[in-house]
Amino acid sequence: MKNLLKLIGIAVLVSAIGFSLVSCDDDTGGNGGGDNGGGGGGSSLNGTYQRLSSDMTITFRTNGTFTGYGMAEGPVNGNYTVSGDSITLSTEYIGTSWRIVDSNMVMDGSGYFWTRR
């Protein structure tokens, strides 16, 4: 009887997870940042962000490029793309995987928050 209850419990859990995945929004349209960022001019990131408790800034441009200021290496230039809430930066100095927190905040790959100026 115990094994039957465990089996039913597992089946219910798997079903709940499956239904929640099926019903999740797939970020196609609506958030401004969806698969069109860097280069398409439609990225909601466009603008300058400052790292909290720091003088470092990063400016995202509509053409898919960015410049970071205040880094030990001097100004850092590179390209970026956006897919859903993920930002991919291509440069050797700045972490490559960032996350959009909301329309005025991003988080870098090291867990630091940057707010729109």
N, C-alpha and C positions, 0 to 999 in steps of 0.2 A: 504494500500500500504506500509506504514511504517513497519507494522508487517511482511509482506512478505519479504521486504528487510532485516529485522533483521534475519528472519528465514534462508534466503539464505546465509547471512553473517556467521551465526553460522555453517551452514552445510559446508561452504567452510573452516572455521577454523578447524572444527573437521576433515575434510578430510585431510587437510594439516598436522595436528598433527599425524593422523593415518599413512599417507604415510611416514612421517619422521621416525616414530618408526619402521616401517617395513623395511626401507632401512638402518637403523643403523647397524654398525658392531657389532657382538655379542662377540668380543674378543676371539674367538676360534682360538688360534694359532697366532703366529706372533709377540707378544709383549714380549715374554720371561717370562712373569710373570703369564700368564693365569692360570688356575686352578691347577697348579702343584707345587706351591711353597712349603714351609716348609716341608722337608722330601723327596721330589722327587729329589732334587739336581738340578732342572732345574730353580730355581728362579733367576731372574735377580737382586735380592736384595743383593746377597752375597757380603759381604764387610763391612767396617766400615763407619758410618755416624756420623757427628758432628752437634749438634744443633747450629744454628746460634747465635752469641753473647753469647756463653756459652762454658764451658769445658766439658759438657756432651757428651758422645758418646754412640753409640749402634752398636754392631757387629752382623750381620746376617750371619749364617753359612748354608752350603748346606744341612745339615741334619735336618733343620727345627728348630734349636734352636737359641737363641740370648742371649747376655749379654749386659746389660746397665751399664755404668760406670759414676761416678760423681754425682749420685743421693744421696740425704740425707740418704737413707736407706743403702748405700753401693752398691756393685755390685748386679745387679738384673738379675736373669736368668729366662728363660721361653721358650716357644715354639711359633712358628708363622706359619700361613698358608697364601697363596696368592690366591685370586680369582679375575681375571681381574686386576683392579687397587686398590682393597681393600686388606689391610693387617690386619689380626686378630692376636693380641698378647694375650697369656694367661699368665697373671701374675696379682697380685693385685696392683702393684705400678705404672705401665705404662699404659696409656690409651689403651683400647682394640681395638679401631678402628682407623687405620692409612690409609693414601692414598698415592699411588705412583704418584708423580707429573711428573717426567720424569726419564730418566735412571740414573741421578745423584742426585736426590732430592726426599725426602719423607716428608709428613706432618703428625704430630702426632694429636691425638684426641683433643688437646687443641689449635690447629692452629699454632704450632711452626714448622718451616722448619728445616730439617736436610739435610746436603749436604754430598755427598760421599767424603771421604778423600783419 
